[in-house]
Amino acid sequence: MKAIEIAKNIYSVGVIDWNIRDFHGYSTERGSSYNAYLIVDEKIVLIDTVKKEFTDQMLENISSVIDPKRIDIVISNHTEMDHSGGLPRVMHYIGPDKPVYCSKMGFKNLSKHFPSGLNLREVKNGEELNIGKRTLTFLETRMLHWPDSMFTYDKTDKILFSSDAFGQHYAGFEIFDDKVGEEIMHHAKKYFANILLLYAPLILKLVEKVTEMGLEIKMICPDHGIIWRSDPSRIINAYVEWSKQEGHKKAVVVYDTMWHSTERMAEAIAEGIASQGVEARPIHIRSSDRSDIMTEALNAKAIVFGSPTLNNTIFPTVADVLTYMKGLKPKNKIGAAFGSYGWSGEAVAEMRGHLENMGMEIVDPGLRIQYVPDEQGRAEAYEFGQKIGKAVIDAL
Ligand code: FEO
């Protein structure tokens, strides 16, 4: 792959990872990319690198523009190894004494990743770096999504190099939003729901701060997926909407089942929810990746969990999704739990406990049915769903 000029003398030099399908537990059905950017000015600057195993490919891309040894400065917006893994090899190749600019926490974190030594230069929030015709500004974005994360803003071209923020796990030769179309919003939403959701309050503050600063943004260049150039405000507005977590007239019914009894309950509950004019999505956990469940849950007002009781506790796959969801800290949700059981039936109360711990408003103590739901059991499940549907309507 050759470098692609995205603005005068600014190049996308990253790589596409076509075949990755599992990104530390997040399903990447469309692969991903590790974006890096080269600015050719009086000083030549490389922003971020790529995963270690793709480093030579990135150096080849750079070579289609300049000899990589001419790079004067490397900026590391983020320490996570999908962006820093290539740093040691790049610095070895271009000259180990050349500076690597990073945030205060980047300094600490990069030192712990690469103790053998990089020439790290700590920059402060708002600090500027003149590289010739251009001036770059560094903006700390702590915890979006690591303590070291920062943005680099090119004042001249009004380009924001946003690290992980506004990214999407998407592999394709079309590198601009206007070349992909509507599909990209799904990938951006999935990325937000699974990587950034727990920092939603910080995102709202950051957008406020950027608005106050009057930062004009013509292009957003994230470290994954496409570049937002046709209307960058679209993804910023989507981030604001997702961060607010107001919830739509929608409920997800997330369940696992051993002998289809909990599944029958899930279907009747979903039907009861839908009878109230609320969109209901039953999701069998073993047919969906946890990251897709999280994406569906992002704009749902209600999250309903169903589990059989296995060995006196929650089914392991359900516990997995509950643990994952708890870490992402969804807000403003209504919760409920249900399940079929044989003789002890602890799962429902345990799930309710997890939902309460997540701060969800519990609309019912929970529905348990012994063994196989009969006609009366299915009617109870339907009514349980109706109650959830009504609660969603009342809450909006
Ligand atoms: Fe794409 Fe946080 O790394």
Residues whose N, C-alpha, C, O or C-beta is under 5 A from the ligand:
A	BS01	FEO	E80 D82 D164
